[in-house]
């Protein structure tokens, strides 16, 4: 177990199952689609093909608050990102992200 934590390769595993670059994950989208609504499969595994947070929020510092909030809502609703991971990534408190998503139009 000690070696696993130090293995840089393990940091590249997506959804706890898939190891590969963006192109590989893109090819898997059709295979992953039927698993989106399975209750017994954790959300992070159902959405293993989602874009990375760095890709979703690459220009967040240059956006207006309204544009940033739209990105946050899309990340939660369309891509299945957790509000806590988004909050951590964009530097907000998770309750702020929760209010943004709850107030969506």
C-alpha positions in Angstrom: 0.0 0.0 0.0 2.9 2.4 0.7 4.1 2.0 -2.8 0.7 2.7 -4.3 0.5 6.2 -2.8 3.9 7.1 -4.3 3.1 5.7 -7.8 2.5 8.6 -10.2 0.7 6.3 -12.6 -2.1 5.8 -10.1 -2.9 9.5 -10.2 -3.8 9.1 -13.8 -6.5 6.5 -13.2 -10.0 8.0 -14.1 -13.1 6.8 -12.2 -11.0 4.3 -10.3 -11.0 2.1 -13.5 -9.6 3.7 -16.6 -6.0 4.4 -17.3 -5.3 6.4 -20.4 -5.2 9.9 -21.9 -8.0 12.1 -23.0 -8.1 10.5 -26.5 -8.5 7.0 -25.0 -11.3 8.1 -22.6 -13.0 9.9 -25.5 -13.1 6.6 -27.4 -14.8 4.9 -24.4 -17.7 7.4 -24.2 -20.1 5.2 -26.2 -19.3 2.2 -23.9 -19.7 4.3 -20.7 -23.0 5.9 -21.7 -25.3 3.0 -20.6 -23.7 3.2 -17.0 -24.7 6.8 -16.4 -28.0 5.9 -14.7 -27.0 2.8 -12.8 -27.8 3.3 -9.1 -25.3 0.7 -7.9 -22.3 2.4 -9.7 -20.7 5.3 -7.9 -21.1 8.6 -9.7 -17.3 9.1 -10.2 -17.2 5.8 -12.2 -20.4 6.6 -14.2 -18.7 9.8 -15.3 -15.1 8.6 -15.8 -15.1 10.1 -19.3 -15.8 13.7 -18.1 -13.3 16.4 -18.8 -10.8 17.2 -16.1 -11.5 20.2 -13.8 -8.5 21.9 -15.3 -10.0 21.6 -18.8 -13.5 22.6 -17.6 -12.2 25.7 -15.7 -9.1 26.6 -17.7 -10.2 30.2 -18.1 -12.2 30.7 -14.9 -10.0 33.6 -13.7 -10.9 35.6 -16.8 -14.7 35.1 -16.5 -17.4 37.2 -15.0 -19.1 35.8 -11.9 -22.1 34.9 -14.0 -20.0 33.1 -16.6 -18.1 31.3 -13.8 -21.4 30.2 -12.2 -22.6 28.8 -15.5 -19.5 26.7 -15.7 -20.0 25.5 -12.2 -23.6 24.5 -12.9 -22.5 22.7 -16.1 -19.8 20.8 -14.3 -22.2 19.6 -11.7 -25.3 18.9 -13.9 -23.7 17.8 -17.2 -20.5 16.3 -16.0 -21.3 14.9 -12.6 -18.6 16.7 -10.7 -19.0 17.0 -7.0 -19.6 20.4 -5.5 -16.8 19.9 -3.0 -14.2 19.1 -5.7 -15.3 22.1 -7.8 -15.2 24.4 -4.7 -11.7 23.2 -3.9 -10.5 23.7 -7.5 -12.0 27.2 -8.0 -11.2 28.4 -4.5 -14.7 28.7 -3.1 -16.4 27.3 -0.1 -18.5 24.2 -0.9 -21.6 25.9 0.4 -21.1 28.8 -2.1 -21.0 26.3 -4.9 -24.1 24.6 -3.5 -25.9 28.0 -3.5 -24.8 28.6 -7.1 -26.1 25.2 -8.2 -29.3 25.5 -6.2 -30.0 29.0 -7.7 -29.6 27.8 -11.3 -32.2 28.9 -13.8 
